[in-house]
Amino acid sequence: MFNDKTILITGGTGSFGKACVRRLLDAYQPRKVIIFSRDEFKQWEMAQAFEARDVRDRLRFFLGDVRDKERLCRAFHGVDYVIHAAALKQVPAAEYNPTECIKTNIDGAQNVINVAADRGVAKVVALSTDKACNPVNLYGATKLCSDKLFVAANGFVARDETRFSVVRYGNVVGSRGSVIPFFLQQRTTGELTITDPRMTRFWITLEQGVDFVLGCFERMVGGEVFVPKLPSMNIMDLAAAIGPECRTRVVGIRPGEKIHEVMISRDDARNTRELDDCYVICPDNRYLAPRFAGFGGRPVDPEFEYNSGTNPQWMSVDALRAMLETCVEA
């Protein structure tokens, strides 16, 4: 479905954006892939990385900020599909700079929605996070609000025009700011700092995330939240995989953190369907319900909760070590 189409990625110079561009150019024949982001140096670096490939006629870089609706309006001209990956996502920074996080993650999301609808974009998929479910920090709260905006947007656009959906997944192996690069840096000192030995997280590789997002474009009908089935890992197992020879020191949980993450709450269970590879949270909106009549899947138990601590699928130390060897440059 991406052949001869124009795809725009907001926040496209990030880890996800770069991997997604590679996949789009390798697996499809898009008319154009547009990188929309605000950092000119990162755009230059990304352009250099693709310089050796014969893709310059299909790759475009557009400086801009999702806070700037006028700039988005210019960038979305002729765009078929949008992947909204732009966000301020560092939890401590969001706690200290709440208004800046709100402007990007909430106001920026609404700008993307309005401009996509006005420009006649066919489909928009917004990237979410496990922290958006039952949020305890500002970043999670802004992403929950963003999720709600994208779901609700399906109700005010024309019936057969722009469709909006959300993809929510867990921690990405080796992504910028994650615990893996931090542990790799600490490994040289012989000591790894642990916030809480009980801590668990959902785990996904960057390539898995890209494949899942692109696959959701194929099956989305508009208004749903896609949640992939992922394994959980324990922070102590991760420490053992990265630095088996290192000692560990417990430093205490940070502000805005949870012991376990939840991607589907019990309150969402009544609207959730299970497919072979994922769960789908359907909108609690009677006007959108007819879209899901033939969607498939089976209802989950009314008491279901998708929690990283009670998840039946776990990664062992050996499995974590094997994943790290393929996903992270040690």
N, C-alpha and C positions, 0 to 999 in steps of 0.2 A: 504493500500500500504506500510505501515511501518513494517508489520509483516515479520520477518526473514530478515530484512535489517539492515545495519549499518549506523547510522546517526551521523554526527559530528557537533557540535555547537561551532563556534568560539566565544570567549567571554562568554563562557557558565556558568561562576560563577555569572553573573549578574542577575538582577531580572527576565528578560525574560528567560534566560537560565535555571534557577532553576525551574520556572513554566513549561517550555516546557518539561524538563526532566520528571517531575512528570506526565504530561499528556501523554507523550510517553509510560512511563512504566505502567500507569494505564489503558490506552485505547487500547494499542497494545502489540504485542509480538516481539519487535525488537531483532535482534541478538545481537546488541551492540549499546550503546550510548556513544559517546566519547565527553568529555569536554576538549576543547582546550583553554587554557588561560595562562596568565603569572604570576599569583599571587598564590604562593604555599599555603599561609595561607588560602585564600578563597577556594581553592580546598580542603584543609583539613577540613575546616568547612562544606563544602558541602558534603563531604564523610561521616562525622559524622552524618549529618542530614538524610542520607539515610541508615545509619548503621543498623537500626532496621528492615529494609525491606529486603526481600530475593531477592535482585537485584544485589549483588556484582559481580555475574558472567556476568552481562550484562552492567555494568557501568564502564567506564574507564576514567582516568584522565591523560591528556597529557600536560605537561608544555611546553609552547612555545609562541612565539610572531608572529603575522601575518606579521611583518616586515621581518621575517626570512624565506625565501623561502625554504631553505634546510630542516628546521624543519617541515614546512608544508608538504613537499613532503613525509617525513617519516610518518607524522600523517595521511595523506589522503590515505594511502595504504589500499585497500579493502573497501573503503567507498562508499556507494551508494548515499547518500543524504547529502548535506551540508546546514546548516543555518548559514549565516554570520552575527553575531550580535556584533562582536568586533568593538569598536570605541572609540575614545576620543570625548566626547560629551558635556563637560562643556563649555558653550559659553565664559565666561570670561577667562578661562584658555587657550582656543584656541586663543583668541585675543592676549594674552600675550606670548604664545608659539606657533606661527603659524607653524614653521617647524616641530615640533613634531606632531602636528595634521595632517599635510600633510603626514608625513611618515606612520602614522597608517591608516588614513582614505582613502588615495588615493593609496599610494604605497602598503599598506597592501591589499587593495581590488584587485589590479592588481596581486599580488602574489597569492591570493586565486583563481582568475580566471585562471591563467596560470597553477597552480598545479592541479586544478580540471580537466582542459582539458587534461593535460598530464596523469593524473591518471585514466581517464575514469569515473569520477563521473557522475552519470546519471542526477541529477538535483541539482541546487544551487539556493537558495532564499536568497537575501540580504535584510537586514532590513534598511529602510531609515527613513526619518523624514519629518514633515511638513516644517521644516526650509530649506529643499533642494529646495523648489519651490520659485523662485524669491528671492534668498538669500541676506541678508544684513549683515551677519556675516561670519567669516571664517569657523566656523563649518558647517553652511549650505552650503557654497560654496564647501567644501570638500565632503560633502555628495551628492551634485548635481553631482560633478565630478565622484564620485563612482557609482552613478546610471547610468550615461552615459557609464561608463566602462562596467558594467554588461550587459546593453542592447546591446552594440556594440559587446560584446564577442560572441554573438550568430552568428555573421557573419563570424568569422574566425575559428570556430570549424567545424568538419565534420557534415554533415546534420543530421545524426541520433545519434550523440554522445551527449555530455554534453549540457544541456539546462540551461540558466540563466534567472532569473526573479527578480523583485524587489517588495517589499511590503512597502508602505509609509503610515504611520498613525500619529496621533496627540499625545498629551500629555497622558502619562500613569498615571492613578490614583495612587498616593502614591509611584511612583518610586523614586529611590535614586536621590537626588538633585532637586526634583520637588518642587512646591510651597506648596503642602499639608503638608509634614513634617515640612517645614519652618513655616507655619501658626500654626500648632499644637504646635510647640516650643514657638512661640510668644504668643500664647493664655494665657499662664501662667502669662504673664506680663500685660494683659489687653489691649494691643494695637497691631493691625495688620498694617504693613506697606504695602501700595498699590503703585505700580509704576505708574499706570494710570487707573482711574476708567472706562475708555472706553474699556479696554483690554479684548479680547475674545480669547478663545482657543478651538480647537477640543478636545474631551474627550473620552478616551477608557480605559477599565479595563485591567489588565494584562491577565486575563483569556480570554477575548475577543480577545486580540492581539494574544495569542498563538493559539486559535482556528482558527483565520483568516489565520495566516501564514501556519499552517498545511493544511488547506483547499486549499490554493493556490497551494500546491504541487500537489494536485489532478487534478486541471484544467489548470495549466500553460502549455503553448506551447513553451515558450521561447522568451524573448524580451519585454515582457509587464511589466508595472508598475501597480500593484494592489493598489487601494485606497478604503478603506472601507467607507461606509456611517456612519457618526458619528454625535452625537449631539454636539452643542457648549455650552459653559458656559461663563458667564461674571465674571470677577474677584471679583466684589462687591457681586454677588450672592454667590460665593464660600466663601468669607469672612463671609457672614451672615450665611452660613451653618456650618462653623467651629466654629466661635466665635460670636454668636449673641449678646452676652453681651459686646463684646469688642468695643472700639473706633477704628477708622481707621485714618491713617495719610498718605497722599500722599507724596511720596519721589522722584518721577520723574522716567522716563523710563531709563533703563540701556543701556549702549552701546551694539549695536548688536541686540536689541529687536525690535519687531514690535508691533503695536497696535492690528492688526488682522493677523492671519496666513492664508496662502493659500496653498492648497494641489494640486490643478490643476489650472494652469494659463489659461487665454484666448487663449494664443498662442498654448497651448496643446489641446484646445477643439476640434480642427478639427480632431485630432487623437484619441479622447476619446469615449469610448462606455459605456453605462449605463446598468448594470445588476441589479437584484433585491436588492442585498445586497452591491454592490460596484460599483465603476467606474474602467475602465481599460484603461490606456493610452497605445495605440499600438505604436510600433516603426515606426518612419518615415523613413522606409527603404524598398525599393521595393523588395529586395531579401528575406526579412522576411515576406512580406505581404501575400504570399500564406498560411502561417501557420494559419492565422486568418480568412480564408474563411468561415469556419464553426464554428467560435468561439461563435457566438450569440451576444446578446445585441442589443442596439439601439444607434444610434449616438446622442450625446448631441447637444444642440443649439450651433451654431458657436460662440456666445458671452458668452457662459457659463464660469463661474469661481467658483471654489469651495473654498469659503472664509468663515472663521469662523465668520465674522461679518455679512454676508448676508445669512448664512445658515438657511434654514427654520426650522430646527430641533434644539430645545433648551432644556436645562435642567433647571428646576425650582429649587428654593432653597430646597424644600422638596425632589425632586428627587436627588439632590446632596447629601443631608444629608443621604438619604437612601443608596446611593451608598457608601458613606464614611463608614457607619456602617458595610458594608459587605466586604469592600476592605482594610480598614486601621485600625490598632490598635490605638485607640485614647489615 
